C-alpha cells in the first residue's frame, strides 16, 4: 500500500491560521458552557497540522508543551522551520496516526485538537484516533474536533462523488491533481449548464459549484479530492467519541453558543422540550441546516456552579484585536446579520481601546459608568460576541520567553513575506493567538525593522521588494504602469497601516 493512503500529497495544504485551535479560546468556550477547562500551561497535541502555522503560533505565544503530526513530509518540514525560527521546542513529526499512536514516549495531553481531519480520513484512522484519545487525553482534558455534517452537506455528497469520479476515470497522472480538478469542475459545470435535473433540483449545489470554481485548487484538493471523505451526523460522532469517555460540551465558535444570533423563539421552545443532549444537538443541526461543526468534547467534564462561572468570566482579561473604527456594530449568525446595541457595545469597545489598548478584565468592563445598570450577563454576552466576531480576544500575562518567541517567529515570517509565500498572521504574546496581517503590512513592519521610519521610505522599501520580483500593484484589475504610480499607491497603504501600528505594538506583534 502507498504511504499516502489515498490522501492528496502532490499539492501542499494552504498556509492558513485557524483561531478555533487556539488554547485560550478553547478554554473560554468551556467556561462559557459552564465546564471547568484544563489549567494552563497545557500539554497540547494537534493531529494533522497541515503547514503547521497554527500550532507554531500557539507554541510561540501560549505557554505549554506542544506536539503535532502531519504525515506529509514537506508540510512537516515547513512546520519544523517555523518552530526553529521561534525556538518554541515544539515536537513536530511526520508520523501517520497509526505510527504516532504506537509511540512509547507520548505524554498525556490536556488538549487534543483536529481541524479539517475527521471527515477526510478512513474509518480505520478514525478508530486509531479515538483509541489514542482514550489512552492519552488526561481526565478533564478537552478535544477540539471540526467536521462536515448533515443535514446541509447531504445535497453536496453526490457532487463530490461526481467530481472525484471524473478525476479518477477521465483524469490522468500526467495532468496531476490540479489538472484533474480543473477537468472535473469544468465537466460538472457543463452538466449544470445543460440543465441536469440534479442541479436544477438542488439550486444550492449549483451555487456551491460556482463558488468552487473560484477557490484555491490546493484547498479543493484537500477538501474534496482525497480518497476518503465522510459526512457524519453529530450523533454518530458523539457515539464514536463515547468510546473514549468523552462528553459534548459546546461549540468552539462562540457565536454558536449565543442563541440570539442562531435560534428563533419558536425553535427555543422545541429544543427546551428535548432532554437528551445528543438528540437536542441533532435537532438543532436540522433547525440551523448545519454543514460544519466545531465541537468541544471533554473527558470527564466538571460542571462549574453559576458563581464559579461568573467569577471565572469576571476575572478574565480581554484585549481588542482590531481598531475601534473597524469593529462593526453587527454580528452574523444563522439568522443573518443582527445589529448590536450601540449603548452597550460602544462603551466596551472604547474602554478596550483606552490606556493604549491595555487588556481589561470583564469585571472592570462591567463596572464602567455607562454600564453600571446593565446586568453582568448582558455585558459578558456582549464581550463574548466581540470575541466570536474576531474583534476581541482573551488576554494573558506576558512573559519574556513568550515575547521573545513571538518576536523571533514574526521576524522570520515578515522576512518570508518578501518571497510571496506569506503567512497571513503574526503571533501575539498578549493574546496567545495569531493576529491577521496581510503581506503588505508584514513588509511595512519589515521596513520599520530596517529603520524606515517615514511612510514614504516604507513605501519605497516595499516597492524595491516587489520590483525585484517583477511584481506590481493592481488597480481596477490592471497593473500600475510606473514605479512612481506603485510607490504612490504603497504610500497610501503605509499611511493607513500607520493607524493600525499602535494596536499591533500593544499586542506585541510590532
N, C-alpha and C positions, 0 to 999 in steps of 0.2 A: 504494500500500500504506500502511496506517495505521502511524504511528510506533511503536505498541505491539507490533507483530509478534506478536499473539496472546497477549501477556503481560497478566496481570491488573494494571490500574492504578487502578481506582476504589476499591480497598481497599488502604491502605498496609500495608507489612510491619510485623511486630511489632518491639518495641524491645528485643530480646534481646541479651545479650552472649555470645559464643561463644569459650570459652577455647582451643579447638583451634587458633584462628587466632593465638594468642599466639606471638611470635617466640622467647621463651625456652623455651617448651615444645617448639616445633618443633626447636630446636637440641638440646635434651636428648634428644628422641626419636631424633635422628640419632646422637648419641653412644652411646646405649644400644644401638642397632642396629649399632654398630661402624663408622659412617661419619662422616668429618670434616664438621662443619657449617660454613656460611658464617660469617665473623667479623663481630662487631658493631663499630661501628654498621652497620645494614643499610639498603639501598635496598629498600623494601618496597612491593609492589603488591597491592591487593585488588580483584578483579574481581567486581562485583555486591555492594556493601557494604550493601544494604538501607537501614536507617535510619542507618547509619554509626556505631553505638555502638562496636563492637569496634575499628574502625580508629582512632577518635578516642581511645579509652582507651589503645591501644598507642602512638599518636603522642605522647600526653602523657607516658607512663610509661616507654617504652623507646626508647633513643637510635636515631635513624635518620632517613631521609628517606622520607616516606610519600606514596604516590599511591593513588588509588582512583576507581572509576567505579560509578555506578548510573544507568541511563538514565531512571529515573522522576524528573522534576524536583522533586516535593515531597520525595522522600527525599534527593536531593542537597542541597536547601535546608536540610533538617534537619541533615544531616551537616556542612554548612558552618557552621551556627550553633554546633555543638559545637566545631568547630575554631577558630572565632573566640573562643569563650569560653576555651579553653585557651591560645591563642596558639601552637599547635604548628607552624603553617605547612604543614599537610598540604594537598596538592593534590587536591581532590575535585571530580569532574566528572560531568556528566550525559550523557556520551558513550555511544553504543552501542559494542558490541565492535568493529564494523567501523570506526566513526569513530575510536575510540581507537587501533586498530592502525595506522591511516593517518597518525597524527600524526608530525611530523618532529622533535619536541622531546623524545622519550622517552629517559630514561637506560636503562642496563642495570640489572637488578634482581637482588638476592641472593635474594629470596623473592617468589614469586607465589602468591597464595592465593585459592581459590574455595570457599566454604562454601554449600551449598544452591543451586548454579547448574547444574552439569554435567548433571543429569538433567532439567532443566526448560527447556532451550533447544533450538533447532533444530540439525540436523546441520550446516547452513551456519555457524551461530555457533560450534559446537564446532571446526570446521575453522579458523575465524578465530582462535580462542583458541590452538589448537595451533601455528599459524604464528607468532602473537605470542610464545608461549613460546620457540619455536625461535630467534627473532630477538633477543629482549630479555632472556631469562634468562641470567645470567652462567654461565660454566663453573664448576662446583662449587655453583651455586645450587640451591635446592630449590623444589619445587612442592607445595603442600598442596591436596588435592582430596577432597571428600566427595561421595558419590553413592549413590543407591538401586541395589541389586544383586540378582542371583539368588544362591541359589535361593529365599530366603524371600519375596521380593516377587512371585514368579511367580503365586501364587494370587490376589493382590490386583489384578493387572492388569485382569481383567475387571470388578472392582468399580469401579475408577477409570473404565473405559470407560463403564459404565452411568451413573455419576454425571454425567460430562461430557456424555454423550449426552442425558440428561434435561434438564440445564441448557440445552443448546443448542436442543433441539427442543420442550420443554414450558415452558421459561422465557420470560422477556420482558425487553426493555430497561427497561420500567417497573419491574420488580421489582429490577433491579440485581443485581450479583454476589451480594450477601449473601442476597437473597430467593431467587435461583435455587439457591443452595447449600442453603437450608432445604428447598426443594421437592424437590431431588434426594435429600437424606438421608432425608426422610420417605417418598419413593417407594421407595427401596431397602429401608428398614426394613419397609415394607408387604410387599414381596416376601419378605423374610426371615421375617416373622411368618406369612405364608401358607404357609410350608414349601417355598419354592422349592428345588429339588434342588441348585442351585449352592451355596446357603448351608448346606444340610444336609450336602453332601459336603465343604465347606470350613468347618469349625466355627471355625477361627482367623479366617477372614474375617468371619464373623458377629460375633465379638468385636471385631474391628477396626472394624466399622461402629458398634457400640455406643460404642466409645471416641471415634470421630469426632463422635458426637452431642454430646459434652461439650467439644469443643475449640474454641478461638477461631476465629471464622469468617474473620478476616483470615489467620490461619495456614493454614486449609484452602484458602482461595482460591489462595494462592501455592504450596501443597504439591501440590494435586491438580487445580486447575481452569484452569491455563494450557493454551494450545493444544498446546504441545509437552510431552511427558512420556515419558521413555525410561528404562527399567530396563536396565542393561547388566551383563554378567558382567565380572569383573576382567580376564579375558584380552583382551576387546575394548578395554577402557580402556588396558591396557598396550600393546596393538598400536598404537592411535592415538597414544599419547604417545611411542612409539619413534620416530615420525617427527620428534619434537622432540629426539631424542637423550637421552631420559630413561630412567632405570632405577629400578625399585622398590626402596625402602629398608625401609619398615616402616610400622606404624600410628602415627598421631599420638596415639591414645588409648593411654596407656602400659599400662593393664591388658591391652590386647590383646596386648602384647608379652611378657606373663608367662604361660607355658604352664600353670602350676599352676591358674590360675583358668579355663582355657578348654579344655585338651586332655587327654583321658583317656590313660592309659598305652598302651592298645591303639591309639589314634589316633596317638600319637607314633611308634609302630613303622611305621605306614603312611606317615606323612609323611617319616620318615627314609629310606625306600626310594625317594623321588621326587627325582630330581636336578635337573630343570628347574624354575627358580623360579616361572615362570608356572603350570605345572601344579600345583606344590606349593601355591601360594596358592589356586588354583581348587578343589583337593580340600579344602583347609582350609575354604573357604566352604561346601562341601557338608557337611562334618562338623559345622560350627557352625550350619548353616542361616542363613547371614548374610543380613541385609537391608539393611545400611547400612555403607559402608566410609568410613574416614577415612585416606586414604593419603598418604604422603610419597614423592615421586619426586625424584631428584637428577640434574642434568645433569653427567655425568662424576663419579660417586661415587669418593671417595678412601678406601679401606678403612683403618681405624685398626688398628694392631697391638694385641695384648692389653694390652701395657704402656701404650700411648698412651691406650687407652680407660679403663683403670683409673686412670691419673693424671688424666685429664680429669674423671672422676666424683669422685675423691678431692678435687680442688681446688674442686669446685662447691659454693658455699654454698646452703643451703636455709632457708626460713622457714616457720613454722607460720602457716596462714591461718584456723584455727578454734581455738576454745578447747579446751584439752586434754580437758575433760569432754564435748565434743561430737564427739570423734573416735571412731567405733565400732571395736571390735576385730573387724571382719569386713570382707570385701571381696567385691564381686559381679562375677562374670564369666559366661560362657556356662554354666558348671557350677553356677551358683547362688551363694548366699552361703557363703563359706568362712571359718571363724573364724581369727583371726590369733593367733600365739603371743604371749601377754602378756609373757613373759620377754624377748622380742626387741623388741616394739613399744612397750611402756610406757616403758622407759628412753629410747627415741628421742623419744617424744612429750614426756616430762618434760624432757629436755635441750633440745629446741627451744623449750619454754616458759620455760626458765631465762634469767637475765640480761635480764629484761624483753623476752622474745621476740626477742632479737637473733639474726640469722642465724648458722648454724654450718655449717662445711664438712662434707662427707661423711666426709672423713678424720678430723676431730675427733669426729664421732659414732661412727665405727668404733673410736676409741680410748677410748670410755667404759669405766670399770672393769667395768661389768656386761656388756660385750660383747667384752671382750678375747679370749675364747676362741671367739668367733663368726667364721666366715670372712667376709672383706670382701665377697665376692659375695653372701652372705646379707643382710648389712647394706644393701648397695646395693639389692638387690631389695626389701627392706622399705621403704626410703625412696621408691623409685620406685612402690611400691604405694600409699603415702600420697599421693604426687603424683597418681597416676592416680585416686584417690578424691576429689581436690579439697581435701584437708586440709592439704597442704604444697605449696610452690611453689619453684622455683629462685629465688634472690635475686641481687641485683646491687648494686654500689656506688651509693649515692645521690648524685646531683649536684644542685646548686642549681637549674639550669634544669628538670630533671625534677620536682623537688619543687614548684617554682613553677607549672609547667604543670598538674600534678595538683591542686594546691590550687585553682587558678582553675577548672578543669573541675568539680571536686567541689562547689565553692560554687554554681556555675551549676546543677548537677543537683539539689542539695538545695533550692535556691530553686524549681526547676521542680516538685519533688515536691508543692509546695503546690497545683498546678493539677490534679493527678490523672493526669498523664501521666509517671509516674516511670520512670526507667531503673533497673533493679534491680541496679546495680553501680556502684562508685566506683573510681577509679584509684589504684593504689599505686605510688609510685616505688621502693619496696623490692623488689617482685617484678616490676614492669613489666607488671602484669596488672590485670584487674578483680576486685574483691573483692565477692562477693554481699552486698547490704544492702537490706533492704526499705524500703517507703515510710515506715513509722512511724519506723524507725531514722534515715532521712535527715532526717525532720522533727525528731527529737530532736537530731541534730547541728546542725541549723539553730537550734534553741532555744539550744544551747550557744554557738554563734557569736554569738547575740544576748544573751549574758551571763546566761542562765538556768542557774544552777549547781545548784540543788536539783532533785531529781526531781519534786517537786510542781509547781515552777514550769515545768519542761519539759512536764509533762502538761497544765498549763493553757494553755501556748503552743500545743501541738498541737491541743488542743480548740478554741481560738479559730480555728485554720486550718480545721478540719473544720466547725465550726458556721457559719462564714461561707459555706460552700458547701452548707449543708443536709445534711451527712453525719453519720452516727452509726456507732459501733462495733456489731458484731453479737455476740450470744451465743445459742447454740442456734438459729441461723438467724432470730433476732428482733432488731430494732434496740433498743439500750438506750434507755429512755424519757427519762431526765432528764440534765441537764448533770452533776449530781453522779455519776450512775452511769458516765457516759462518762469523766469525769475520774478516777474511782477505777480504772477499767479501764486507762486510759492510764498511771496512776501505776505499776500493776503492770508494764506493758510498759517504762516508763522505768527502773524498778528493775532489771529483767532486763537491759536494754540497758547499764546501768552496769557490769555484769560483763564485757561484751564491749569496753567502751571502751578499756581499756589495750592490748588487742591491736590495735584499729584505729589507735590512736596510734602504736604501734610500726611498723605497716605504712605510716604516713604518710597514712592516709585521713582521720583525725580531727584 
